């Protein structure tokens, strides 16, 4: 027996899923008016499209950084898509913000845990698959990171192209503003660690070997290679670790110096940076 699908039912499903009116009507018709089955139908369509577009690159998207009301917790979420056109769509941006708000409230341990959280009657992961079918592009929950500290400050780069949260060891309104400056520094200068002790030993070893080889190729004596390489390593730390970088708002000061000008004991405890690409 066929079930009459009302315009109100179609609108309700559209409001719930974001799918097109015709897709919603077709899904409800095939599900004999059963909303749960209709949503499952739309999700399966998204799953098929996800598999079909698996080899596509989803390099565009939206990065959102948020902090809790007490500014002691922060998260960054990236939802990726294939084109800039979709990334600029208000519904796509709104979806990313909703997932980010859920992440901040629930504070899951990792991306898989975030994908498993309940969201609008399904899970975050299922919602992403559903939206693949709605939008017609490869959509991915491509990044998630979280941080806790005495104070956490966020920064979202222009056009939602990068999100940063920075943890600081002290808290005040002035320190929060300083943290925002440092978060902007992270987005601009892309440090690989807070300080030299935060850099992967494998990277340090590789930089020393590169330094030695460059000096060797330049004809420097073998006994001086280690010293020359260590000099190059210190330059590497200065350029690539946050506290040692020149502060973007005042290149005469390092980030560490800038923070000490706010409070002699102020420093960064950690940061998370997620960007497109």
N, C-alpha and C positions, 0 to 999 in steps of 0.2 A: 504494500500500500504506500503510495507516494504521500509525502508530507508537504504541506504548503509552507514555503519559506517566506516569512514576512520581511519587509524592508527594515523593520525595527531589529529583527534578529540579525540581519546582514550587518547593520550598523553596529550592533553590540559586538559582533565578532571582529569587525574592523577596528573598533575602539580597543578591543582586547589584544589584538595581534599586530595591528598596523598594516595588515595585508590589504590589497586592492579590493574594491567592492565586488567585482566579478569573481575573483579568486575566493572570496568569502562565501558568495552565493553558491558557487560550484562545490566548495568544501561542505557546506551545510546540506546541500542537495544529496551529495554522495553519502553523507552521514545520517540521512533521514532526520535532520534537525537536531541531532545530538551534538552539543557544543564540544564536549570532550573529544569525541571522535573527529569533529571538524578541525579542531586544533591539531590533533594527531596527524590528520591528513596534510595540513599545511606544513607541519614539521617534517613529515616524510618527503614532501616536495623539496623542502630546504636541504634535507639530508642528501637527496639525489643530486641536487645542484652542487652541494659541497663536494661530493665525490667527483662529479663531472669537472669541477673547476679546481681540483686539488693541485694541479700543476701551475695554476695562476699565482702571481705574486701579489700579496696584499700589503703594499708598502705605504699606502695612504691611511688615513684614519684620524682618530681623536685621542689625545692624551689629557687626562684630568687628574689634577692633584688636589687633595682635600685634607684639612686638619680638623680634629675634634674641637668642640666648643671651648674646652679647657686648654687647647693647643699642646697637649702632651702626646697625641697620636697623629700620625699622618699616613696617607696612602697615595699611590699613583696607579692609575689603571689606563691601559691602552686597548681600545677596540679598533681593529684594523679593517680596511676595505681596499678595493682595487683602484678606485678613482677619486680624484680630488672633488669631483661633483658630489659624490655620496658623502664624503667627509665633511662637506660644508652644509649638508642637509640638516635642518633644525631637529628633525625627528631622530636622526642618527646621533647627533650631539646630545640630545635629551636622553636617549637610551644609555649612552656612555656615562652621563652624569648620574643616572639612576643606579647603574651598576656600581659606580664609584661610591655613591652614598651608602649602598648596601655593604660594600667592602669596608667602609669606615665604621659602620655600626657593628658589623659582625667580626671584623678584624681576622679573617681567615689566615691560616699559616702560609698558604701558597696559592698559586694560580689554579691548581686542580681543586683545591678546597673551595675557592671562590666559585668556580664553574659548577660545583655541586650544590651551592646554596639555593634554597627556594626563591623563586622570583616570578611574580605574576601568575601563580598557579602551576608553574613548571620550574625547571632549574635555570640558572644563568646560562649554562652550556646549551640547554635545549632552546632557550630564547635566542641565542646567537645563531643556532642552526635554523630556527624558524625565520629569522630575519634574512638569512641567506636566500630563502625562498621568496620572501617579500620583496627584497631589493634586487635580487638577480645578480649579485656579485658575491665573491668569496668574502665572508665576514669571519673574523677570528678574534677571540679574546687573546690578544697577542702579548700582553704584559701586565704584571701586577707586582707591586712591592709595598712593604709597610715598614714603619719605623716608630719607635717610642723614645722619648727623651724628656728632660725637664721642660723643654720648649721645642716645638716643631713649627717650622715656617714653610709655606708652600710657594711655588711659582709655576705659572703656566705660560709657556712661550707663545708668542703671537700665532693666532690661528690654531691653537690647541696642538701645535706640532711637537711639543715636549712638555713633560711634567716633572717637577722636582720637589722633593721634601727634604729639608735639612734639620737635623737634630742638634740642639745646643745644650750645654751643661747647666745653664742658668736661665731664669725666666723673669721677664718684665716687658712692658710695652716697647721700650727702647730696644731691648734685646730682640724682640720679635721683629721689629723693623730691620734690624741689622741682619737677622736671619733671612729675611726676604731678599736683601741685597746679596747675601751669600748664595741663596738658591738661584738667583739670576746669574751669578758668576758661574755656577755649575752648568747651567743651560748654555751659556756662551762659550765657556772654556773647556768643558767636557773632561774634568779631571778623572783619573782612574782610581784614586784613593784619597783619603783624608790627609794622610801624611806618609812619609816614606815607609814607615812600619806597616802601613796598610796595603802596600803593593805586593802582589803575588811574587814570591821568591823566584819563580821560573822566569818572570818578566825581568827581574833585576839581573839574574844570571845572563839572560840573553842580551841585555843592554851592555853589560860588562864585556861580553865576547865581541859584540859589534864595535864597541869602543876600542878594544885591543886590535881588532882587524883593521879598522880605519887607520890607527896609528902605525900599524905594521906596514900597510900599503903606502903610507906616507914616508916610509924609510926610517922611522924612529927606532932607537936601540931597544932590543928585547927587554932589558932590565927596567926601562921606563914605561913599558906598555901598561902595566898594572896601575901606575900613578896617573897616567894620561886617561885611562879608562874610567878611573874613579872620579876624575874631574868631570868627564862627560856624563857620568851617572848623576852627579850632583846637579848638573844642568838639567838633566832629564827629570829629576825630582822637582826642581823649581818650576818647570813648565807643566808638569803633569799631576802634581799632588795639590789638593785644594789649599791647604794652609800656607804652602810655599809659593803659590802662584802670585803674580802681580795682581793687585786688586783692580778690577776693570774700571771702577769709578775714580781711582787714584793710583796710577801705575807706579808711583814712587813708594807705595806701601804694599806689603804682602797682605794676603787675607788675614793671616795670623795677627799682623800688626793692627789692622783695622779693627779686629775683634777686641784686642787688648786696649784699644783706645776707648772702647765702650765699658770694659771691665777688665782689670788685669788678669783675672782668672778665666775669662770667657773663652771657650773653644768649641769646635764642632765635634760632636760625638759620632756622627755618621750622616750619610746622605743616600738618597735613592734617586736615580735619574732614568727615566724612560722616554725615548724619543722615536719618531717615525723613521722608517728606512730599514 
